[in-house]
Amino acid sequence: MKKRTLSFVMAFSLVTGLMPYTAHAEETVLAEVRYSTDAGMSWTESGLMDALQSSGTDQTGSVQIELLQDITLTTSNWGSSPLAVSSKENSKLVIDGKGHTVKRGTGISSGLFSASAAGSVVTFRNITIDGGAVWQTDNLAMRSNSGIKTGPDASLVYVSGGATVVLGNGTTLQNNDTGENGEGAAVMAGNAGSPGTLVMDAGTEIKNNSAKNGTAVYVYSENSFFKMNGGEIYGNTSTASDGGVVYNNGTFEMYGGKIHDNAGGVVSVHNSSVNIPGMPTVIGNTGNGTTDGVYTYVTNVTLNTASLTFTRAGESRQLIASVVPSTAENKNVKWISSNADIATVDDKGNVTAVSNGTCTVTAVTEDNNLMAVCKVTVNLPAEPTTVPTIEPTIAPTVVPTTEPTVEPTIVPTTEPTVVPTTEPTTEPTTVPTTAPTAAPTMAPEKLAAIELNSGLNGSQTGNKIDITWGITDEADGYDVYVQYCGKEFNAKSLYPVNDGDSVNNGGIAKLTVRKINGKAIDKKKSYKSYVVAYKIINGEKVTLGRSIYMHFAGSQSKKYTDVKNVDVSNTSYTLDIGGTAQINASVALKDTSKEELSDNHTRQFRYATDNQAVATVSKSGQITATGEGSCTIYVYAKNGCSEKINVTVE
C-alpha cells in the first residue's frame, strides 16, 4: 500500500510563536506535526486527533508522528484529554520529536500522553516532554517550583489496559511537579485491574520531577511491569517517607543504566518483585525512602600489584583488593593460591613464600565471581648460609666437576661433596628452579583460554543454536553465555554444561540452546557467546579461563552470514630473535550472497600465542620473535572459526 504523508496542526493557538507554514502538494495543513501512515490508527484528542480521524485513513495499521517544531500546550488548545491511543489493539505508534519539545503550558492540570489499547506499543524517540516546572535551586531537599504545579494524576506519560510504552533513544521526561499528593510524575504504569508496561532504553533520561510517590515511575498494579535496559534516572524527589523514585507494586527489572542523585529513596517495594540480574549503577541517592530489593553488584575488582617476587622463604607481603563500585552490597573477596607448595595466601590477602617456583594468587569476589590475578615468583638462593661468598649463579670459570681439594679456601668447613650445589649437567647461568619447558610470561588462565578457543564456534540452524569449544583438562565444568548482539548478558544468558551438553572423542564440548531470555530464538537477529572454564577448589567455583567473545548471524538474516573458514598466506614462519612477520588472513563465507557481520560486533580477526616467551602477536597481527623455541599463533574470526600458524625462533 502506498504510504501517505500529511501535515497537521491542532489549532494555531496550539503553538506559541507559530511561524508561517506553506502547504505543499498533496498535504493538508492543520498543524506543525507531520503524520505519516501506511494504514492508520484510532486516536482521541480535542483538535489534532479529531483531524486525524477525519483525514480518510482506514485506521488499521501503524502510524508515525513527527514534530516539526516545539509545541507549548495551553488550556484553550488542549482541553482535559491527553493525547491518547485507546481503541486499536495490537497497533504500533512512533512519536519522533526530531529533537523538539512538547511542554505543558499554563492551565493544563491533566496528563499529557496516554496509551491504553491492549497490545498496542507506543515508542517515543528524540523528544523532550516537559511538565513546565521551574526549579529555583539544584538542591533536591531545598528546591522550590515557581512554574507549573499540576494535579495528582497529571503524569507526563500514562500506560494501562495492556499497552506498552517504550522510551527510545533521545527521549527525556522532565520538570513535572504533581504536588504533595501526586504519584508517578514522569510515568504511571498501570492502574487498578489495568496493567501497563514501560520499557526504558539507552540514551533516555527521567529527571527533575517531583511527586509524593514513585516520582520517576509508579508501577501501580501487580501485573504491571517496568524494564530498565539503560538510560538515567536522576534529580527526582519523592516526598513521602517510603515514596522512592520508583514505586513498585508490580515487577521492576534493571538490566542497565543508572539511578543516581535522587531524593526520597531509590525503589520502594510493596508486595512485588525486583530483579537486577545485570550490573547497573545505583549510587548517590538520598532521603528517607526505602531501598528494599535494590542490590548494587560488584562490577570489577583490582589488586594493588600484578606481580610479587620473593627471595626468602617465609617472606610475606599483603595483596589489597579493591572492588567497584564502592557502594556494592557485598565487597567480600576470597583468596586462592594455585600452588600452596610455592606460596600460600590467607583470608586477608597475605602472601607467604614457601619454595622455588611460580604460581598465581587470585582474588575472587563473592558477588559475581569476578577475579583479579597476581603472578607470584619465588626465587630462593641456593644454600645461601652454607656458601656465603658464592652468588647463586656460579661464575663461568668455576667448573662444578672440579675436585674440592683444588679450592680448599672457598668452603673450608664444608664437606667436599656439598660444594657443587648445581647439577653437573646444568649450565652455570641457569636458575636451578626454572624448568626449561616453562612459559613464564603466559598466565595459566590465558593458556586455558587458548584451549577453550581451539574448538570454539557458534552457529544457528533450525530452531536451535549450537555452541562448541575445546575441552580444558583441569576444568570441572563450563558456563556458557548466549545473548542477542546489542543486549547485555544477564542471569538468563547462562547455560551450564550439564543442561544438554555432550562431549565427543575429539576433545570438543557442545551445548545446544533452544531459547534466549526464556523465549524462542529470533532467527533474524545476530548472537554473541562466550565460554568460561572453572574448577572447584575448596568447594568454591574458580575460573580457569574465558574464551573470546564470538558473534554469529541468524539463519534468517537477510544481510549477514558466518565465516566458514579462515585462510592465511603462510602457515609457518622461521624467525631470528627480534624478527617480525605480518599475518595476512582472509575468510570464506558460508553464503557468498551475504556479508560477514560488521566490525561493530568485534574486529574481523583476533590473535593469540600459546607461548609469549617464544613469540608475541599484536592486535594487528604482527608476530615478534622473543626467544628460542617454537609456539603456535592462532587467528580467530568473529564466530570463533580459527587457523593456526607455527612459529620457530632460532
C-alpha positions in Angstrom: 0.0 0.0 0.0 1.3 3.4 -0.9 2.4 5.5 2.2 0.6 8.8 2.7 2.2 11.8 4.3 0.1 14.6 5.7 0.8 17.6 7.8 -1.4 18.8 10.6 -1.7 21.4 13.4 -4.1 21.1 16.3 -5.1 24.8 16.1 -2.9 27.8 15.6 -3.3 28.7 19.3 -1.6 25.3 20.0 1.8 26.6 19.1 3.4 29.5 20.8 5.2 31.7 18.3 3.9 29.7 15.3 5.8 30.5 12.2 4.0 30.7 8.8 3.7 27.3 7.1 3.2 26.7 3.4 1.2 23.7 2.2 2.9 21.5 -0.4 1.2 19.3 -3.0 -1.0 16.5 -1.5 -0.7 18.0 2.0 -3.4 19.3 4.3 -2.2 21.9 6.8 -3.8 21.7 10.2 -0.7 21.9 12.4 3.1 21.7 12.6 3.0 18.0 13.1 3.7 15.5 10.3 1.6 12.4 10.3 2.7 9.5 8.1 0.9 6.2 7.9 0.5 3.2 5.6 -2.8 2.3 7.2 -3.8 4.4 10.2 -4.7 4.2 13.9 -7.5 5.3 16.1 -6.8 8.4 18.2 -8.7 10.6 20.5 -8.0 14.3 21.4 -9.7 17.6 21.0 -8.0 19.0 18.0 -5.2 17.2 16.3 -6.5 13.7 16.9 -10.0 14.5 15.6 -8.4 15.9 12.5 -6.5 12.6 12.0 -9.7 10.6 12.5 -11.4 12.6 9.8 -8.5 12.5 7.4 -9.7 9.5 5.5 -7.3 6.8 6.7 -8.7 3.4 7.3 -7.4 3.3 10.9 -5.9 -0.2 10.9 -2.1 0.0 10.7 0.9 1.7 12.1 1.4 5.5 12.5 4.4 7.8 12.8 4.1 11.3 14.2 6.9 13.8 13.6 7.2 17.2 15.4 8.4 20.0 13.1 8.9 22.5 15.9 8.5 22.9 19.7 4.9 22.9 21.0 3.5 24.5 24.1 0.1 23.2 25.3 -2.4 25.6 26.8 -6.0 25.3 28.2 -7.6 26.6 25.1 -5.9 24.3 22.7 -5.6 21.1 24.7 -8.7 20.7 26.9 -8.9 18.0 29.5 -8.0 14.9 27.5 -4.4 13.7 26.9 -3.0 12.6 23.6 -4.4 9.1 23.7 -4.1 5.7 21.9 -7.2 4.0 23.2 -9.1 1.9 20.7 -6.9 0.0 18.3 -5.5 -3.2 19.8 -2.1 -4.6 18.8 -1.3 -1.4 16.9 2.1 0.5 16.8 2.8 4.1 17.0 6.1 6.0 16.8 6.3 9.6 18.1 9.5 11.1 16.7 10.2 14.5 18.2 13.1 15.3 15.8 14.8 17.0 18.8 11.8 19.1 19.6 9.9 19.6 22.9 6.3 19.3 23.9 5.8 21.5 27.0 2.9 21.8 29.4 1.6 25.4 29.3 -0.5 27.4 31.8 -3.8 26.0 32.8 -3.0 22.3 32.0 -3.6 20.2 35.1 -4.1 16.8 33.3 -1.7 14.3 32.0 -0.1 14.7 28.6 0.2 11.3 26.8 -1.6 8.0 27.4 -1.7 4.6 25.9 -4.5 2.1 26.9 -5.2 -0.1 23.8 -4.5 -3.7 24.6 -1.3 -5.0 22.9 -0.5 -1.6 21.4 3.1 -0.3 21.5 3.9 3.5 21.6 7.5 4.4 21.1 9.0 7.8 21.8 12.2 9.0 20.1 14.3 12.2 20.1 11.6 14.1 22.1 11.6 16.1 25.3 8.3 16.0 27.3 8.4 18.9 29.8 6.0 19.4 32.7 6.6 23.1 32.9 8.1 23.2 36.5 10.8 25.9 37.0 13.2 24.8 39.8 14.8 27.6 41.8 17.7 25.6 43.2 19.5 22.4 42.3 19.4 21.3 46.0 16.9 18.4 46.0 16.0 19.0 49.6 15.5 22.7 49.3 14.4 23.5 45.7 11.1 25.1 45.0 9.0 25.3 41.9 7.9 28.7 40.6 6.4 27.2 37.4 3.5 24.8 36.8 2.3 22.5 39.6 -0.3 20.0 38.3 -3.0 17.9 39.9 -2.2 14.5 41.5 -3.0 12.4 38.3 -1.1 14.5 35.8 1.7 12.2 34.7 3.7 13.0 31.7 3.1 9.5 30.3 0.4 7.1 31.4 0.2 3.5 30.2 -2.5 1.0 31.1 -5.0 -1.5 29.6 -2.3 -4.0 28.5 -0.4 -1.4 26.4 3.3 -0.8 26.3 5.3 2.5 26.2 8.9 2.4 25.1 11.2 5.4 25.9 13.6 5.2 23.0 16.9 6.9 22.3 16.8 10.7 22.8 13.7 10.7 25.0 13.6 12.9 28.1 10.8 13.2 30.6 11.4 16.2 32.9 10.2 19.1 35.1 6.8 17.7 36.2 5.6 18.5 39.7 2.4 16.7 40.8 2.4 18.2 44.3 2.2 16.6 47.7 -0.5 14.1 46.7 0.8 13.2 43.3 2.0 9.8 42.1 4.2 8.9 39.1 5.1 12.4 38.0 7.0 11.1 34.9 5.3 7.8 34.3 2.3 6.0 35.7 2.4 2.3 34.7 -0.9 0.6 35.2 -4.0 1.2 37.3 -6.4 -1.0 39.4 -7.0 -4.1 37.3 -5.5 -2.4 34.2 -1.8 -3.3 33.8 0.7 -1.3 31.8 4.3 -1.9 30.7 7.1 0.6 30.5 10.5 0.0 28.8 13.4 2.4 29.2 16.3 2.1 26.7 19.7 3.6 26.4 20.0 7.2 25.7 17.0 8.2 27.7 16.5 10.4 30.8 13.9 10.8 33.6 15.0 13.9 35.6 13.9 16.8 37.8 10.4 15.6 38.6 8.6 15.7 42.0 5.7 13.8 43.5 4.7 12.1 46.7 5.3 8.5 45.4 7.2 7.0 42.5 8.4 10.3 41.0 10.2 8.7 38.1 8.0 5.6 37.6 5.0 4.4 39.6 4.4 0.7 38.9 0.8 0.7 40.1 -0.6 -2.8 39.8 0.7 -6.3 40.4 0.6 -7.2 36.7 2.4 -4.0 35.6 6.0 -4.0 34.5 9.0 -1.7 34.3 12.0 -2.9 32.4 15.1 -0.6 32.5 17.6 -1.5 29.9 19.6 1.7 30.0 19.3 5.5 30.4 19.5 7.6 33.6 17.0 8.4 36.4 18.3 11.4 38.4 17.4 14.7 40.1 13.9 13.4 41.1 12.3 14.0 44.5 9.7 11.8 46.3 8.2 13.5 49.3 6.6 10.5 51.1 8.6 8.6 53.7 8.6 5.5 51.6 8.0 7.1 48.2 11.0 6.0 46.2 11.7 7.4 42.8 10.5 4.0 41.5 7.4 2.9 43.5 6.9 -0.7 42.7 3.7 -2.7 43.1 4.4 -5.0 40.1 7.7 -6.0 38.6 10.9 -3.9 38.2 13.8 -5.3 36.3 17.0 -3.3 35.8 19.5 -4.7 33.3 21.5 -1.5 32.7 21.5 2.2 33.1 22.0 4.4 36.2 19.8 5.6 39.0 21.6 8.3 40.8 21.3 11.5 42.8 17.7 11.3 43.7 16.0 12.3 47.0 13.4 10.2 48.8 15.0 6.8 48.3 15.5 4.6 45.2 13.0 1.8 44.9 10.0 1.3 47.2 8.8 -2.3 47.1 5.3 -3.3 48.0 4.2 -6.9 47.6 6.1 -7.1 44.3 9.4 -8.2 42.8 12.7 -6.5 42.0 15.2 -8.2 39.7 18.6 -6.7 38.9 20.5 -9.5 37.3 22.9 -7.3 35.4 25.4 -4.9 36.8 23.9 -1.4 36.6 24.8 1.6 38.8 22.7 2.7 41.7 24.6 5.4 43.5 24.3 8.7 45.4 20.6 8.6 46.2 19.5 10.2 49.5 16.4 10.8 51.5 14.1 8.7 53.7 12.5 6.5 51.1 13.1 2.7 51.2 15.6 0.9 49.0 14.1 -2.6 49.5 15.2 -5.1 46.9 17.8 -2.8 45.3 21.1 -4.6 45.1 24.2 -2.9 43.8 26.5 -5.5 42.2 30.3 -5.6 42.1 31.4 -4.7 38.6 35.2 -5.0 38.8 38.0 -6.0 41.2 41.6 -4.9 41.0 44.8 -5.6 43.0 47.4 -3.2 44.3 50.0 -5.1 42.2 50.1 -7.5 39.3 53.2 -9.5 40.4 55.2 -10.3 43.5 58.8 -11.7 43.7 60.2 -13.3 46.9 63.8 -14.3 47.6 63.4 -15.6 51.2 61.3 -18.5 52.5 58.7 -17.2 54.9 58.8 -13.7 53.4 55.3 -12.3 53.3 53.5 -9.3 51.6 49.9 -8.3 51.5 47.7 -8.0 48.4 44.9 -5.5 48.7 41.7 -6.0 46.6 39.6 -3.0 45.6 36.1 -3.5 44.3 34.0 -1.2 42.1 31.6 0.4 42.8 32.4 1.4 46.4 28.7 1.2 47.1 28.5 -2.5 46.3 26.5 -4.5 48.8 28.9 -7.4 49.1 32.6 -6.4 49.0 33.9 -9.8 50.3 36.8 -11.3 48.5 38.2 -14.9 48.7 41.9 -15.6 48.2 43.2 -18.7 46.4 46.7 -19.8 45.6 47.2 -22.0 42.6 50.1 -23.9 44.3 50.4 -23.7 48.1 53.7 -25.6 47.9 55.2 -22.4 46.3 53.2 -19.6 48.1 50.3 -19.5 50.4 47.7 -16.8 51.0 45.4 -16.2 54.0 42.0 -14.7 54.1 43.5 -11.2 54.5 45.5 -11.4 51.2 48.8 -12.0 52.9 51.0 -14.0 50.5 53.9 -16.0 52.0 56.8 -17.6 50.1 57.3 -21.4 50.6 59.6 -22.8 47.9 61.0 -22.0 44.5 58.7 -21.7 41.5 55.9 -19.6 40.1 52.2 -19.6 40.8 49.2 -17.3 40.9 47.2 -15.8 43.7 43.7 -14.9 42.8 41.2 -12.6 44.5 37.6 -13.8 43.7 34.6 -11.6 44.6 31.7 -13.4 46.4 29.5 -11.2 44.3 29.6 -12.1 40.5 32.8 -14.3 40.9 34.9 -11.6 39.4 38.7 -12.1 39.5 42.0 -10.3 39.8 45.2 -12.3 39.5 48.7 -11.7 40.8 51.7 -13.6 39.5 53.9 -14.8 42.3 57.6 -15.8 41.7 59.7 -17.4 44.5 63.4 -17.4 43.7 65.3 -18.6 46.7 69.2 -18.5 46.7 70.9 -22.0 46.7 72.3 -22.7 50.2 72.9 -19.0 50.9 74.1 -19.7 54.5 76.5 -22.5 53.7 78.5 -20.7 51.0 78.0 -17.0 51.7 80.7 -15.9 49.3 79.3 -17.6 46.2 76.4 -16.0 44.3 73.5 -18.3 43.3 74.7 -18.2 39.7 78.3 -19.5 39.7 80.8 -17.7 37.5 81.5 -19.4 34.3 85.1 -20.2 35.3 84.0 -22.3 38.2 83.6 -25.8 36.9 81.2 -27.9 39.0 83.3 -31.1 38.5 86.5 -29.5 39.9 87.9 -31.6 42.7 87.0 -29.9 46.1 90.7 -30.0 47.2 91.6 -27.6 44.4 89.9 -24.7 46.1 90.2 -25.5 49.8 89.8 -21.9 50.9 86.4 -21.3 49.4 84.4 -23.6 51.7 86.9 -24.7 54.4 84.2 -26.0 56.8 82.0 -27.8 54.2 82.3 -31.4 53.3 83.8 -31.7 49.7 80.6 -33.2 48.4 78.5 -30.2 49.4 80.1 -27.6 47.2 78.6 -28.5 43.8 75.0 -27.3 44.6 74.4 -27.0 40.8 73.7 -30.3 39.0 76.8 -31.1 36.9 74.7 -31.0 33.7 73.2 -27.6 34.4 74.7 -24.5 32.7 76.2 -22.2 35.3 73.9 -19.3 34.4 70.7 -21.3 34.6 68.5 -20.6 37.6 68.1 -24.1 39.1 64.4 -23.7 40.0 63.3 -22.7 36.5 62.0 -25.6 34.4 63.4 -25.3 30.8 60.0 -26.1 29.3 58.0 -23.5 31.3 56.5 -20.4 29.6 56.9 -17.8 32.4 55.2 -15.0 30.5 52.0 -16.9 29.8 49.5 -16.8 32.6 47.6 -20.1 33.3 44.3 -18.5 32.6 45.5 -17.5 29.1 46.6 -21.0 28.3 43.2 -22.3 29.4 41.5 -19.7 27.2 43.5 -20.9 24.2 42.4 -24.5 24.9 38.8 -23.3 25.0 39.2 -21.3 21.8 40.7 -24.3 20.0 37.2 -25.7 19.3 35.2 -22.5 19.6 32.3 -22.0 17.2 28.7 -20.7 17.2 26.0 -21.4 14.7 22.2 -21.1 14.4 20.3 -23.7 12.4 16.7 -24.8 12.5 15.2 -23.8 15.9 18.5 -24.1 17.9 21.9 -22.7 18.5 25.0 -24.9 18.8 28.0 -23.7 20.7 31.2 -25.8 20.7 34.5 -25.2 22.5 37.8 -27.0 23.3 38.0 -29.1 26.5 40.3 -27.9 29.2 41.8 -30.8 31.1 41.8 -29.1 34.5 38.2 -27.9 34.3 35.4 -29.4 36.4 32.7 -27.7 34.3 31.9 -24.9 32.0 29.5 -21.9 32.0 28.3 -20.9 28.5 26.7 -17.4 28.0 24.4 -16.7 25.0 22.6 -13.4 24.2 21.5 -11.3 21.3 24.1 -8.8 20.0 23.4 -5.4 21.4 21.9 -6.8 24.6 23.7 -7.2 27.9 24.4 -10.6 29.3 22.1 -11.4 32.3 21.1 -14.3 34.5 19.0 -15.8 31.8 22.0 -15.8 29.4 23.8 -18.6 31.4 23.6 -22.2 30.2 25.6 -24.6 32.4 27.1 -27.5 30.6 25.0 -30.0 32.4 22.0 -28.7 30.6 22.1 -30.8 27.4 25.8 -30.8 26.9 27.7 -33.6 25.1 31.4 -34.2 24.5 32.9 -36.1 21.6 36.1 -38.1 21.4 37.9 -35.3 19.7 38.1 -33.2 22.8 35.3 -30.8 21.7 32.4 -29.9 24.0 29.0 -29.0 22.6 25.9 -27.2 24.0 22.6 -26.9 22.2 20.5 -23.8 23.1 16.8 -23.6 22.1 15.7 -20.4 24.0 17.2 -17.0 24.6 16.0 -14.9 27.6 13.4 -17.7 28.1 11.8 -17.3 24.7 12.1 -19.0 21.3 15.1 -17.9 19.2 14.6 -15.0 16.8 16.4 -16.3 13.7 16.6 -12.9 12.1 19.0 -11.5 14.7 22.7 -11.9 15.4 24.0 -13.5 18.6 27.1 -13.4 20.9 28.5 -16.0 23.2 31.5 -16.9 25.3 32.6 -19.9 27.5 34.1 -19.9 31.0 36.0 -23.0 32.3 36.0 -23.4 36.1 37.5 -25.7 38.7 36.0 -26.4 42.2 38.6 -25.6 44.8 37.7 -25.9 48.5 34.1 -26.1 47.5 34.3 -22.8 45.5 34.0 -22.3 41.8 37.2 -20.7 40.5 37.6 -19.6 36.9 40.4 -21.2 34.9 40.0 -19.2 31.7 37.5 -17.5 29.4 37.1 -17.8 25.7 37.0 -14.9 23.3 33.5 -13.4 22.6 32.2 -14.9 19.3 29.5 -13.2 17.2 27.4 -15.1 14.6 24.4 -14.5 12.4 20.9 -16.0 12.4 19.9 -18.3 9.7 17.1 -16.0 8.5 19.2 -12.8 8.5 18.6 -11.1 5.1 22.1 -9.4 5.1 24.6 -11.4 7.2 26.2 -14.8 7.1 29.0 -16.5 9.1 32.6 -17.4 8.3 33.1 -20.9 7.0 36.9 -21.0 7.4 39.9 -18.7 7.9 42.8 -18.7 5.4 46.3 -17.4 6.0 49.0 -16.8 3.4 51.6 -18.6 5.5 51.0 -21.4 8.0 54.6 -21.3 9.4 57.4 -18.9 10.0 61.1 -19.3 11.0 62.5 -16.1 12.6 65.6 -14.9 14.4 65.1 -13.3 17.9 63.8 -9.8 17.4 62.5 -10.7 13.9 58.9 -9.9 12.8 56.3 -11.2 10.4 52.9 -9.9 9.4 50.0 -12.3 9.3 47.8 -11.9 6.1 44.4 -13.5 6.7 41.2 -13.8 4.8 37.8 -15.6 5.2 35.5 -17.7 3.2 31.8 -17.2 3.9 29.1 -19.8 4.3 26.7 -17.9 2.0 28.6 -15.8 -0.7 25.5 -13.8 -1.4 25.6 -12.2 2.0 28.0 -10.2 4.1 30.2 -11.0 7.1 29.0 -9.4 10.4 30.2 -5.8 10.6 33.3 -4.8 12.7 30.8 -3.1 15.1 30.5 -6.5 16.7 34.2 -7.2 17.1 37.4 -7.0 15.0 37.5 -9.1 11.9 40.5 -11.1 13.2 41.8 -11.6 16.7 45.1 -13.2 17.6 46.8 -15.2 20.4 50.0 -17.0 21.1 50.5 -20.1 23.3 54.0 -19.1 24.3 54.9 -15.5 24.7 58.4 -16.4 25.7 58.9 -17.5 22.1 56.8 -15.1 20.1 54.1 -12.4 20.7 51.4 -11.2 18.3 49.9 -7.7 18.2 46.2 -6.8 17.7 47.1 -6.0 14.0 48.6 -9.5 13.5 52.3 -8.7 13.7 54.4 -11.6 15.1 57.6 -10.7 17.1 60.1 -13.3 18.0 61.2 -13.1 21.7 63.2 -16.2 22.4 64.4 -19.5 21.0 61.9 -22.3 20.7 58.6 -22.9 18.9 55.0 -21.8 19.5 51.6 -21.6 17.8 49.8 -18.4 16.8 46.0 -18.5 16.5 43.9 -16.4 14.1 40.2 -16.2 15.2 37.3 -14.9 13.1 34.2 -13.3 14.6 32.3 -16.5 15.1 35.3 -18.3 16.6 36.4 -20.1 13.5 40.3 -20.2 13.5 43.5 -21.1 11.8 46.9 -22.0 13.3 50.4 -20.7 12.4 53.5 -22.5 13.6 56.4 -20.2 14.6 60.1 -21.3 15.1 62.6 -18.9 16.6 66.3 -19.8 16.2 
